[in-house]
Amino acid sequence: MTRRTKQWASRRTAAAMIAAALLSGEACAQQSSGGPLSFFDTVFTGSLSKGSQIAPSTTRPVTSAQAQATPAASSPAPPWSGEDGASGHPLMMARAIREAAANFENCVASMWPDAARRNISQQSFQRFTAGLEPDLRIMDLMDSQPEFTKSIWDYLDILVNDNRLAKGREILAKYKPQFDAVEKAYGVDRYTIAAIWGIESNYSTQMGDRSVLQSTATLSCIGRRQKYFRDEFLSALEILHRGDLRPEQLRGSWAGAFGPTQFMPTAFKRYAVDADGDGRRDVVDNPADLIASTANNLKKDGWQPGQSWGYEVVVPPGFNYMLADRAKVMTIAQWEHLGLKRADSQPFPHPAADKAYLLAPAGAEGPGFLMLQNFRVIMKYNPAEAYALAIGHFADRLRGGAPFVQPWPRQERELTRAERLELQQLLAQRGFYRGTPDGQLGGQTREALRGFQASIGAPADGFASSDVLERLRGR
């Protein structure tokens, strides 16, 4: 998980968590050792995950905004449960959490030398850390373990709907001059930016209401991701010291992501731009800065101007699904030679030049997708295929495109966490799975499933259905 973990750590973490919350039915904490990333991976094996996750070891937390409306100021957050974390990490044990909370003030004060090295004045440090108290409820969110999850099609139904599309079209019209300028300056498709805005925060209506300083300070001093969140906390202090944002603007998810497109503080430092020249990089309340900063993020991650994110394709009967792997990249022409065709019967624009990998998120019974470079760029924004597919499809719909052509296997039910654990255990007993069963169906489980499916002559699509569980049980 190293590559995805690094990406996560360097990006905003909230979106994944938001998606995770949608998929799991509750705000899941983001990174853990299989957080949002693995959380979303399970979407593609039949049972979901980025959180995203309960936070992976270095990625963007998933909490979110997408999942729930901003809480009313009058409704207090539930208290910490006082229980050990589900991850079993020593720093997530109740006793360790209480001890760290008791030392919170000293922990925050100990970060002053690091803040000074970042040119934060002592006055700013004292001003912005005065009165900070830990939010221990975050410990429950970080280690939440959803019992039930949502399917990829339910996830898409939630995020890409008529109301959100209508609002997206209003946003595109209202800020047309800003989108025009950004497309010219960065070469990034306006519809993708609008889609990210819509899915991350439902167009600024669900951005989260936790203090980013309090959340990142809590996570810097308590729990299993302290090193990662210390950088986020100090970066948040830098933002406030520089004057880009005011403390009341720096509110967001429990993991520290903020603004309409959910920037983590470290991501803000790398990508935020002052598009209107007013001296501040305001990605919360200034549409010009928000749109340009999001475009700058995508451009720096390798966005290809004028290229699609991918295509829905019809996969022929008898296809070798071992080829449905993000590591197996071929030209569109080569995929056509294997029998894949666009679902809308249109020709591929650049079959000889464009390279793609095949994604089959619902297995052989669902639609296939050929994913291009820009899909990988969206995944850098949030390392979950479910999220990136939702963004790409939402952008196409905003552009005037049609819904997906092929049906999803909606008759399939999602496996419970107990069933996911059992599936991994049975795969291990048969020699296909070598990991530690955790109920989160990520890439390693998918590969094990493929091996088992191939051994019984079934399509090796890696999809964790109730049928494949029954086959593993020997029924």
C-alpha positions, 0 to 999 in steps of 0.5 A: 500500500505504499504508493497509495498511502504516500498519495493519500498522505500528500492529499486532502483526506476528507473527500475519501472519508466522505465517500467512505461515509456514504458507502458505509452509512456513517462518517468513517474515520479516514486513515488507518492501515487500510483506511479510505483507500482500502475502504473504497477498494472493497467497493470493487470486490463487492463490499466497500471501504476512503474512506476511505477509509479509516485512515491509511497510514499516509493518506487523505482522511475521509470524513465528510462533507459528502456524506452529511450536511454541515451539523447545526451549531446547536447540536453538540457532537457525541462524546468519545466512546471511551473504548479501545480503537478497532484497529488494535494499535497501541496508541488507539487503546483507551488508556493511551488515548486518556494519557495523551489527552492529559498531556495535550497542552504540553504536546501542543506547546512542544511544537513551537520550535517546529513552528518557528522553523516555518517562520510562524511568529511566537505571537501567531503561535500563541494566538492560534493555539490558546485554549485548544482542547482535544476532540476525542470523538475523532478517535472513534471516527478514525477507527470506525469499522462499518458493518455494512457497506454500499455498492458502487452503483448505490454510491454513484446514485447518491453522488450523481443525481439530478439535483446535484447536476442542476446545481452544477450547471448553475455553478458553471453558468454563474462563474463562467468567466472564472472557468474560462480563465482557468481552462485557458491558464491550466488546460483543465476541463471545467466540468471536472472541476465542477464535479469535484466541487459538487461531490466534495461538498455538494457545492459548498453546502456540506464542508464540515464544521469542525475546527481544522486547528482543533482536529489536526492538533488532536491528531498530532498528539493523540492516536496512531497518525501523529507524525502525519497530522503534525505536518497538517497542524503546522501547515494550518498554522502557516495558513493562518499566520500568512493571512490566507484564511481566517480561523473561522474559515478554517473549518472542515472534516474531522481529519482536517480537510476544508473548503468546497473542494476539501484541501488538506492544509499541506495540499493547500500549501502546494496547490493554492493560488491567488487567482484574483491578485488580492494577496490571499489564497482564499479557497473557501469563499473566493470562487476565483481562487477555489477554481484556479487552485483545484485546477492547479492541483490537477495540472500538477498531478499530470492532467492531459488537456483535451483528453477524456478520463475514460470510456464505458465499454462492452466486454465480450463474453469469455473475456480474460478478466485477469487483464482487468488490472490497473498495471496492465496498460495497453493502447485502445487499439489493442483493447479493441483487438481483444473485442472491447467496444464503446458502450455507446457504439461511438468510435474511440477518438485516438485508439493508436495513441491513447493508453488505458487499463480496464476496470470492471468495478462490478465484475463480469456482470457489470459494465467495463471501463477503459481508464486513461491518464486523466482518471489516474490524475483524479485518483491522485486527488482521491485514491479511490476508483469509486470516487474517480469514477463518480467524478468522471461520470459527473463531469460527463453528465454536466457536459451533456453526456448520457447516463451509463449504458449498461446495467449494474448487477443490482440484484447483488447484495453487499457482504457484511463485515463478518462475511468479508472476514470469512471470505478472506479466511476461506481464501487463506485456507485454500492458499490464495490469500496471504494477508491478515483478514481484516474485513476490508477487501482491497487489492490483495483480496481481489487478486486472491479472489481471481486466483480462486475463481480461475481455479474453478473455471469462473470469470476471474473478475475479483468481485466479492459476491455472495455466490463466490462466498458460497463457492468458497464454503463448498456449497 
